[in-house]
Amino acid sequence: MRSILYIIAVILVIGWLLGVFVYSVSGLIHILLVLAIISLLIGIIGGKGA
């Protein structure tokens, strides 16, 4: 489960970077960044409990 969260976070960060540099869709891009950070935090917090 932890590796899936990291994969999702990496995909979201890559999408955010592409959006910032290519598409300039500010609202959606910042939502992607927030989702990536949240999934990383869940992975870190969940990893300590295991």
PyMOL commands that set and color helices and strands:
alter all, ss='L'
color gray80, all
select helices_A, chain A and resi 2-23+26-49
alter helices_A, ss='H'
color red, helices_A
deselect
rebuild
show_as cartoon
